[in-house]
Structure formats: structure tokens, C-alpha cells
Amino acid sequence: MSLHTEHKQTRVAENGQLTIPDDLREELGLVPGASVTFVRVGGSLLVVPDNAEFELAMNRMADFFQSVGVTGEDVTAELARIRQAEYTRRYSDTTHAGE
């Protein structure tokens, strides 16, 4: 099963900080000083704004996934597919290898 997902790229700074893209910060109401929670799902991280009331947000996600017939394994597989697609997009061009 394929989920409709949106993903954006950022890089980890030397001090470990991440920059959340402007449009996502705006949509989620993440103002300077806002708190977020990181949730590890297999080899991935979900970033959940604490202002979304973490437990309620997690319950809503679980209810939504259940209502559309998506299992935890589906989510993990989709995250793995996204990671592989991004890896392929970035590193599959071997025509410049060794330059």
C-alpha cells in the first residue's frame, strides 16, 4: 500500500540542529521557542509539535491510519521507500564517479 506523503529535505548542522522549512513551520504554528517531540519509527524520525498536544496527535494519527487500513508495517515500509527513492535520486548517477 502506498501512502500519500509529503517530505522535505534539510541538513543537520554541525551542532546537531535541524532547520524546519518555512512553509512547514508556518502551517504547524512553530514559532521560535516552540517545543517538538521526536518519535523514532524504525530508522526514521517523526517530528510532532508539542503544541499539537502530543497524545491527542498520536491518537489521531493511529485512528486515521486504522480508518484507511494502514498498519504500522505499511508506515515503516513507506518511510523505507521514501529513503530509498531519495538515495537513488541523489546517488544513482555514477557517470561522475571518481572525478
C-alpha positions as CSV (number, residue, x, y, z in Angstrom):
1,M,0.0,0.0,0.0
2,S,1.3,3.4,-0.9
3,L,0.6,6.4,1.3
4,H,0.3,10.0,0.1
5,T,3.2,11.6,1.9
6,E,5.0,14.9,1.7
7,H,8.6,15.2,2.5
8,K,11.2,18.0,2.5
9,Q,14.9,17.9,2.9
10,T,17.2,19.6,5.3
11,R,20.6,19.0,6.7
12,V,21.9,18.5,10.2
13,A,24.2,21.4,11.2
14,E,27.5,20.7,12.9
15,N,25.9,21.3,16.3
16,G,23.1,18.8,15.5
17,Q,20.4,21.4,14.8
18,L,17.8,21.0,12.1
19,T,16.1,23.8,10.2
20,I,12.4,23.2,9.5
21,P,11.3,24.7,6.2
22,D,9.5,28.0,6.5
23,D,6.2,26.7,5.0
24,L,6.0,23.8,7.4
25,R,6.9,25.9,10.4
26,E,4.1,28.3,9.4
27,E,1.5,25.6,8.8
28,L,2.3,23.9,12.1
29,G,2.5,27.1,14.1
30,L,6.1,26.5,15.1
31,V,7.3,29.8,16.5
32,P,10.8,30.4,18.0
33,G,11.0,28.5,21.3
34,A,8.2,26.1,20.3
35,S,8.7,22.5,21.6
36,V,8.6,19.4,19.5
37,T,8.9,15.7,20.2
38,F,10.9,13.3,18.2
39,V,9.3,9.8,17.7
40,R,11.6,7.1,16.4
41,V,9.8,4.7,13.9
42,G,12.3,2.1,12.8
43,G,15.1,4.0,11.2
44,S,13.1,7.2,10.8
45,L,12.1,10.1,13.0
46,L,8.7,11.8,13.2
47,V,8.7,15.4,14.5
48,V,5.5,16.1,16.4
49,P,4.8,19.7,17.5
50,D,4.0,19.7,21.3
51,N,1.5,22.4,20.7
52,A,-0.5,19.8,18.9
53,E,-0.9,18.0,22.2
54,F,1.3,15.0,21.7
55,E,-1.0,12.3,22.9
56,L,-4.0,13.6,21.0
57,A,-1.9,13.9,17.9
58,M,-0.6,10.4,18.2
59,N,-4.1,9.1,18.8
60,R,-5.5,10.9,15.8
61,M,-2.7,9.5,13.7
62,A,-3.4,6.0,14.9
63,D,-7.2,6.5,14.3
64,F,-6.5,7.9,10.8
65,F,-4.2,5.0,9.8
66,Q,-6.7,2.5,11.2
67,S,-9.6,4.1,9.3
68,V,-7.8,3.9,6.0
69,G,-6.4,0.4,6.6
70,V,-2.8,1.4,7.1
71,T,-0.7,-0.7,9.5
72,G,2.5,0.2,11.4
73,E,4.3,-2.0,8.9
74,D,2.8,0.0,6.0
75,V,4.1,3.2,7.5
76,T,7.6,1.7,8.1
77,A,7.6,0.4,4.5
78,E,6.6,3.7,3.1
79,L,9.3,5.5,5.0
80,A,11.8,3.0,3.8
81,R,10.6,3.5,0.2
82,I,11.0,7.3,0.5
83,R,14.5,6.9,1.9
84,Q,15.5,4.6,-1.0
85,A,13.9,6.9,-3.6
86,E,15.8,9.8,-2.1
87,Y,19.1,7.9,-2.0
88,T,18.6,6.8,-5.6
89,R,17.8,10.4,-6.7
90,R,20.9,11.7,-5.0
91,Y,23.5,9.0,-5.6
92,S,22.4,6.8,-8.6
93,D,24.3,9.0,-11.1
94,T,27.6,7.1,-11.3
95,T,28.7,8.8,-14.6
96,H,30.8,11.3,-12.5
97,A,32.3,8.7,-10.2
98,G,36.0,9.1,-9.5
99,E,36.1,12.7,-10.7
